[in-house]
């Protein structure tokens, strides 16, 4: 029971962190991340870049993502009866960013609130892999405070603290051996808080070229987990004892550090281009400790995750005096091999492209609208031939129609 819950929660923490970073992008296909430093979004993406903002700035953003891929079960290889699972729910990510000059305007203070909400997946209780995963929902909130100061005309430094809270709920079906027509189910609820650190530097190479680098530390939130067994045909006393133990489960989960790099250049004709790269130390991801009523349980941490890169590049060009156009592309390396992928962790290699516009009003406020199309990968999962001998059975499936849409709408206010 432990690996399923904590893996889902951990994957959400890591992947939502990446999506939240992408959501803060100024351009389509998650471009214009770490070097432009033009809006309050830099308070999280590259805090050192806040020194480029000469006045108070506020940004509000809403991202809506919908994955249209469908998981199709290979009925010839799968040993359990059941249908294909239901589709995934939309992901909604609201974010707000604030920058304020302080201390005689020599320093900058940044505040960020990221609150992805309403994310979940409901495979359904009747699909063939219901004994591996039925449904789960997860919520994530991060509050970040950062400071920045210009050290030389070409160098600024910044850093800060991020408090991250995550909660999840999941349900997994479990076979009743004496009544095969009625499954038991295990419901799990988990929540945890972790503290992370951010450090960054901004290099203003010239008036038209700049480079940014940001480091986000590992976090090790402790998760308070509740487990409840329902509809089981086991003797009531055993069910009661299982549920009592399930009220006293705690775990520590390591989410990995990542390093962000960005390059920005603008030409005399008003065109500009960016290149951004994110390196994620994902081989360090995993549960590091499990405790039941305070006693540590021996276990082997997951070790099959791979470090990976996310790469993006894009251009901006003037269309009218008030409107600029933007184009971008991105690529995400495969975080886990096909042999190690599970239904709780179904990420695959991804790539995509996007287009957007920027509308600047007379009062200097700005509206960004970006639409992105992503290929999310087939993400094949095979629980293995030996799993056919277990009550869960063997399940083989992969994604069909592997694409998703992401809409970003952002509003920037300067000197309000």
C-alpha positions as CSV (number, residue, x, y, z in Angstrom):
1,X,0.0,0.0,0.0
2,X,2.8,2.4,0.9
3,X,4.6,2.7,-2.5
4,X,1.4,3.4,-4.5
5,X,0.3,6.4,-2.3
6,X,3.6,8.0,-1.8
7,X,4.6,7.6,-5.4
8,X,1.4,9.3,-6.6
9,X,1.9,12.1,-4.1
10,X,5.6,12.5,-4.9
11,X,5.0,12.4,-8.7
12,X,2.4,15.1,-8.2
13,X,4.8,17.3,-6.2
14,X,7.6,16.9,-8.7
15,X,5.5,17.2,-11.9
16,X,3.3,19.9,-10.6
17,X,6.4,21.8,-9.6
18,X,7.6,21.6,-13.2
19,X,4.2,22.5,-14.6
20,X,4.1,25.4,-12.2
21,X,7.4,26.6,-13.5
22,X,6.2,26.2,-17.0
23,X,3.0,28.0,-16.2
24,X,5.1,31.0,-15.2
25,X,6.6,31.2,-18.7
26,X,6.1,34.4,-20.5
27,X,5.9,32.7,-23.9
28,X,4.2,29.8,-25.7
29,X,5.6,26.2,-25.3
30,X,6.9,27.2,-21.8
31,X,9.5,29.7,-23.2
32,X,10.9,33.0,-21.9
33,X,11.4,31.5,-18.4
34,X,14.7,32.5,-16.7
35,X,16.5,35.4,-18.4
36,X,13.9,38.1,-19.7
37,X,13.1,39.3,-16.1
38,X,10.4,41.6,-17.5
39,X,7.5,40.9,-15.1
40,X,6.8,39.9,-11.5
41,X,7.0,36.2,-12.5
42,X,10.8,36.5,-12.1
43,X,10.3,36.6,-8.4
44,X,10.1,32.8,-8.5
45,X,11.7,31.9,-11.8
46,X,14.9,33.9,-11.3
47,X,14.7,36.1,-8.2
48,X,18.0,37.9,-9.1
49,X,16.2,39.2,-12.2
50,X,13.9,41.3,-9.9
51,X,16.5,44.1,-9.9
52,X,15.6,44.8,-13.5
53,X,12.1,45.9,-12.3
54,X,12.3,49.6,-11.3
55,X,8.8,49.7,-9.8
56,X,6.1,47.7,-8.0
57,X,4.9,44.8,-10.2
58,X,2.0,42.4,-10.0
59,X,1.2,39.4,-12.2
60,X,-1.8,37.0,-12.1
61,X,-1.9,33.9,-14.3
62,X,-4.3,31.0,-15.0
63,X,-3.2,27.9,-16.8
64,X,-5.7,25.3,-18.1
65,X,-4.4,21.9,-19.3
66,X,-6.4,19.1,-20.8
67,X,-4.9,15.7,-21.7
68,X,-6.8,14.1,-24.5
69,X,-4.9,10.8,-24.6
70,X,-6.7,7.6,-23.6
71,X,-5.2,4.6,-21.9
72,X,-6.0,1.5,-24.0
73,X,-5.7,-2.0,-22.4
74,X,-4.1,-4.8,-24.5
75,X,-6.8,-7.5,-23.9
76,X,-4.7,-10.2,-25.4
77,X,-1.9,-9.8,-22.9
78,X,-4.0,-8.7,-19.9
79,X,-5.2,-11.4,-17.6
80,X,-7.8,-9.5,-15.7
81,X,-11.3,-8.7,-17.0
82,X,-12.3,-5.1,-17.3
83,X,-12.7,-2.1,-19.6
84,X,-10.4,0.7,-20.6
85,X,-10.0,3.4,-17.8
86,X,-11.8,6.7,-17.9
87,X,-10.0,9.8,-19.2
88,X,-8.0,12.2,-17.1
89,X,-9.4,15.4,-15.5
90,X,-8.3,18.9,-16.5
91,X,-5.5,20.5,-14.6
92,X,-6.0,24.1,-13.5
93,X,-3.1,26.2,-12.2
94,X,-3.7,29.7,-10.8
95,X,-0.6,31.7,-9.8
96,X,0.1,35.2,-8.5
97,X,3.5,37.1,-8.2
98,X,4.4,40.4,-6.6
99,X,7.6,42.4,-6.6
100,X,8.3,45.5,-4.4
101,X,11.4,47.7,-4.2
102,X,12.6,48.0,-0.6
103,X,15.4,49.5,1.5
104,X,15.8,52.8,-0.5
105,X,15.0,50.8,-3.6
106,X,18.4,49.0,-3.5
107,X,16.7,45.6,-2.8
108,X,13.7,43.8,-4.3
109,X,11.2,41.7,-2.4
110,X,9.3,39.0,-4.2
111,X,6.2,37.0,-3.1
112,X,4.7,34.1,-5.0
113,X,1.6,32.0,-4.4
114,X,1.1,28.9,-6.6
115,X,-2.1,26.9,-6.1
116,X,-2.7,24.1,-8.6
117,X,-6.2,22.9,-7.8
118,X,-8.7,20.3,-9.1
119,X,-6.2,17.8,-10.5
120,X,-7.0,14.1,-10.5
121,X,-7.5,10.9,-12.4
122,X,-10.4,8.5,-12.1
123,X,-9.6,5.3,-13.9
124,X,-12.8,3.8,-12.5
125,X,-13.6,0.7,-10.4
126,X,-14.3,-1.6,-13.4
127,X,-11.2,-1.2,-15.5
128,X,-8.7,-4.0,-15.9
129,X,-6.0,-2.4,-13.7
130,X,-8.3,-1.4,-10.8
131,X,-6.0,-3.4,-8.4
132,X,-3.1,-1.1,-9.3
133,X,-4.9,2.2,-9.4
134,X,-8.6,3.2,-9.3
135,X,-8.6,7.0,-8.7
136,X,-6.7,9.7,-7.0
137,X,-6.8,13.5,-6.5
138,X,-4.1,15.8,-5.4
139,X,-3.7,19.5,-4.4
140,X,-0.6,21.5,-4.0
141,X,0.1,25.0,-2.6
142,X,3.5,26.7,-2.6
143,X,4.3,30.1,-0.9
144,X,7.6,31.6,-1.8
145,X,9.4,34.7,-0.5
146,X,12.6,36.0,-2.3
147,X,15.1,38.9,-2.1
148,X,17.4,40.3,-4.7
149,X,20.2,43.0,-4.9
150,X,22.3,44.3,-7.7
151,X,26.0,43.7,-6.9
152,X,27.6,45.2,-9.9
153,X,26.2,46.9,-13.1
154,X,26.3,43.4,-14.7
155,X,25.6,41.0,-11.8
156,X,22.5,40.6,-9.5
157,X,22.1,37.9,-6.9
158,X,18.8,36.6,-5.3
159,X,17.4,33.8,-3.2
160,X,14.7,32.8,-0.9
161,X,12.5,30.2,0.9
162,X,9.6,28.2,-0.4
163,X,7.0,26.4,1.8
164,X,5.3,23.6,0.0
165,X,2.1,21.8,1.1
166,X,0.6,18.8,-0.6
167,X,-2.4,16.7,0.0
168,X,-3.7,13.6,-1.8
169,X,-6.5,11.1,-1.7
170,X,-6.5,7.8,-3.6
171,X,-8.6,4.6,-3.9
172,X,-7.4,1.2,-5.0
173,X,-9.6,-1.9,-5.5
174,X,-8.5,-5.1,-3.7
175,X,-9.8,-8.6,-4.5
176,X,-11.9,-10.4,-2.0
177,X,-10.8,-14.0,-2.5
178,X,-13.9,-15.6,-1.2
179,X,-16.3,-13.2,-3.0
180,X,-14.7,-12.5,-6.4
181,X,-17.7,-10.6,-7.7
182,X,-17.3,-7.9,-5.0
183,X,-14.0,-6.0,-4.5
184,X,-12.7,-4.5,-1.3
185,X,-11.1,-1.1,-1.6
186,X,-8.3,0.8,0.1
187,X,-8.8,4.5,0.7
188,X,-5.7,6.6,1.5
189,X,-5.3,10.2,2.5
190,X,-2.0,11.9,2.8
191,X,-0.6,15.4,3.5
192,X,2.8,16.9,4.1
193,X,4.8,20.2,4.3
194,X,8.3,20.7,3.1
195,X,10.8,23.7,3.1
196,X,12.8,24.5,0.0
197,X,15.5,27.0,-0.8
198,X,16.2,29.1,-4.0
199,X,19.4,30.8,-5.1
200,X,19.9,32.6,-8.4
201,X,22.1,35.0,-10.4
202,X,21.4,37.4,-13.3
203,X,24.1,38.4,-15.7
204,X,23.4,41.5,-17.8
205,X,26.0,40.9,-20.5
206,X,24.8,43.9,-22.5
207,X,21.7,46.0,-22.9
208,X,20.4,43.4,-25.3
209,X,21.7,40.1,-23.9
210,X,21.3,38.5,-20.5
211,X,21.7,35.2,-18.8
212,X,20.0,33.8,-15.7
213,X,20.6,30.7,-13.5
214,X,18.5,29.4,-10.7
215,X,18.9,26.6,-8.2
216,X,15.9,25.0,-6.3
217,X,16.9,22.7,-3.5
218,X,15.7,19.2,-2.5
219,X,12.7,19.1,-0.1
220,X,11.9,16.2,2.3
221,X,8.4,16.7,3.5
222,X,7.0,14.4,6.1
223,X,3.6,12.9,5.1
224,X,0.9,12.0,7.5
225,X,-1.0,9.1,5.9
226,X,-4.3,7.6,6.8
227,X,-5.3,4.2,5.3
228,X,-8.8,2.6,5.5
229,X,-9.9,-0.8,4.3
230,X,-13.6,-1.0,3.2
231,X,-15.9,-3.7,1.9
232,X,-13.5,-6.4,3.0
233,X,-14.8,-9.9,3.8
234,X,-11.9,-10.4,6.3
235,X,-13.1,-10.8,9.9
236,X,-14.1,-7.5,11.5
237,X,-11.4,-7.7,14.1
238,X,-8.7,-7.9,11.5
239,X,-10.2,-5.1,9.4
240,X,-10.4,-2.9,12.6
241,X,-6.7,-3.6,13.4
242,X,-5.6,-2.8,9.8
243,X,-7.5,0.5,10.0
244,X,-6.0,1.3,13.4
245,X,-2.5,0.8,12.0
246,X,-3.5,2.8,9.0
247,X,-4.1,5.8,11.2
248,X,-0.5,5.8,12.4
249,X,1.5,5.8,9.1
250,X,4.1,8.5,8.4
251,X,6.6,8.8,5.6
252,X,9.4,11.1,4.3
253,X,9.6,11.8,0.6
254,X,12.5,13.4,-1.2
255,X,11.7,15.7,-4.1
256,X,14.7,16.5,-6.2
257,X,16.7,19.6,-6.8
258,X,16.7,21.2,-10.2
259,X,18.9,23.8,-11.9
260,X,17.4,26.3,-14.4
261,X,19.3,28.1,-17.1
262,X,18.1,30.9,-19.4
263,X,19.5,33.1,-22.2
264,X,17.8,36.1,-23.7
265,X,18.8,38.3,-26.7
266,X,17.0,41.2,-28.4
267,X,17.8,42.6,-31.8
268,X,17.5,46.3,-33.0
269,X,14.4,45.5,-35.1
270,X,12.4,44.5,-32.0
271,X,12.7,40.8,-32.4
272,X,13.9,38.7,-29.4
273,X,14.7,35.1,-28.7
274,X,15.2,32.9,-25.6
275,X,16.7,29.5,-24.8
276,X,15.9,27.8,-21.5
277,X,17.0,24.5,-20.0
278,X,15.9,22.7,-16.7
279,X,18.0,19.9,-15.3
280,X,16.1,17.7,-12.7
281,X,18.1,15.5,-10.4
282,X,15.3,12.9,-10.6
283,X,17.4,9.9,-9.7
284,X,17.3,11.2,-6.1
285,X,13.5,11.2,-6.0
286,X,11.7,8.7,-3.8
287,X,10.5,7.7,-0.3
288,X,13.4,7.8,2.2
289,X,11.7,6.7,5.4
290,X,8.5,5.0,6.5
291,X,7.2,4.8,10.1
292,X,4.2,3.0,11.7
293,X,3.4,4.3,15.2
294,X,6.9,5.8,15.2
295,X,8.8,2.6,14.3
296,X,10.9,2.7,11.2
297,X,10.2,0.0,8.6
298,X,13.1,-1.4,6.5
299,X,12.6,-1.0,2.8
300,X,14.5,-0.4,-0.4
301,X,14.0,3.1,-1.9
302,X,12.9,3.3,-5.5
303,X,16.0,3.6,-7.7
304,X,14.7,3.4,-11.3
305,X,14.1,7.1,-11.9
306,X,16.4,9.0,-14.3
307,X,17.8,12.5,-14.3
308,X,16.3,14.5,-17.2
309,X,16.3,17.8,-19.1
310,X,13.5,20.1,-20.2
311,X,14.5,22.4,-23.2
312,X,12.6,25.3,-24.6
313,X,13.3,28.0,-27.2
314,X,11.1,30.7,-28.7
315,X,10.9,34.1,-30.5
316,X,8.9,37.3,-30.0
317,X,8.3,39.8,-32.9
318,X,6.3,43.0,-33.3
319,X,3.0,42.8,-35.1
320,X,1.5,46.3,-34.4
321,X,2.5,49.1,-32.0
322,X,0.4,47.4,-29.3
323,X,0.6,43.7,-30.2
324,X,3.6,41.3,-30.3
325,X,3.5,37.8,-31.5
326,X,5.3,34.8,-30.0
327,X,6.2,31.3,-31.2
328,X,7.9,28.5,-29.2
329,X,8.8,24.8,-29.0
330,X,9.8,22.5,-26.1
331,X,11.2,19.0,-25.3
332,X,11.1,16.9,-22.1
333,X,13.3,13.9,-21.8
334,X,11.9,10.6,-20.6
335,X,12.0,10.5,-16.7
336,X,11.7,6.7,-16.5
337,X,12.4,3.8,-18.8
338,X,9.5,1.8,-20.4
339,X,10.4,-1.2,-18.2
340,X,10.1,0.8,-15.0
341,X,7.0,2.8,-15.7
342,X,3.9,2.2,-13.6
343,X,0.2,3.2,-13.7
344,X,1.0,5.6,-10.8
345,X,3.9,7.2,-12.8
346,X,3.0,7.3,-16.5
347,X,5.2,10.1,-17.7
348,X,6.9,9.6,-21.0
349,X,9.1,11.7,-23.4
350,X,7.1,14.9,-24.4
351,X,7.5,17.6,-26.9
352,X,5.3,20.4,-28.3
353,X,4.8,23.8,-29.9
354,X,2.8,26.9,-29.2
355,X,1.8,30.4,-30.3
356,X,0.8,33.5,-28.4
357,X,0.2,37.2,-28.5
358,X,1.0,40.0,-26.1
359,X,-1.3,43.0,-25.9
360,X,0.1,46.2,-24.2
361,X,-2.4,48.7,-23.0
362,X,-1.9,52.5,-22.8
363,X,-1.4,52.3,-19.0
364,X,1.4,49.8,-19.6
365,X,-0.5,46.9,-18.2
366,X,-0.1,43.8,-20.4
367,X,-2.2,40.7,-21.3
368,X,-0.4,37.5,-22.5
369,X,-2.4,34.7,-24.2
370,X,-0.6,31.4,-25.2
371,X,-2.0,28.2,-26.6
372,X,0.2,25.1,-26.7
373,X,-0.2,21.6,-28.2
374,X,1.8,18.8,-26.6
375,X,2.6,15.2,-27.5
376,X,2.6,13.4,-24.2
377,X,3.9,10.0,-25.4
378,X,2.4,6.6,-25.5
379,X,3.8,5.8,-22.0
380,X,3.4,1.9,-22.3
381,X,3.0,0.0,-19.0
382,X,3.4,-3.8,-18.5
383,X,3.1,-5.1,-15.0
384,X,5.2,-8.1,-16.1
385,X,4.5,-11.8,-16.8
386,X,5.0,-12.8,-13.2
387,X,2.2,-10.5,-12.1
388,X,-0.2,-12.8,-13.9
389,X,0.3,-15.2,-10.9
390,X,-0.8,-12.6,-8.3
391,X,-4.4,-11.6,-7.4
392,X,-3.8,-8.2,-9.2
393,X,-3.1,-10.0,-12.5
394,X,-1.1,-8.8,-15.4
395,X,-2.1,-5.6,-17.1
396,X,-0.6,-4.2,-20.3
397,X,-1.7,-0.8,-21.7
398,X,-0.5,2.3,-23.5
399,X,-1.8,5.7,-24.4
400,X,-3.6,6.4,-27.6
401,X,-4.2,9.8,-29.2
402,X,-1.2,11.2,-27.3
403,X,-1.8,14.9,-27.3
404,X,-2.8,17.6,-24.9
405,X,-3.7,21.3,-25.0
406,X,-2.5,24.0,-22.6
407,X,-4.0,27.5,-22.5
408,X,-2.3,30.3,-20.5
409,X,-3.8,33.7,-19.8
410,X,-1.6,36.2,-17.9
411,X,-2.2,39.8,-16.7
412,X,0.7,42.1,-15.7
413,X,0.4,45.4,-13.8
414,X,3.3,47.8,-13.3
415,X,3.3,50.6,-10.7
416,X,-0.3,50.2,-9.4
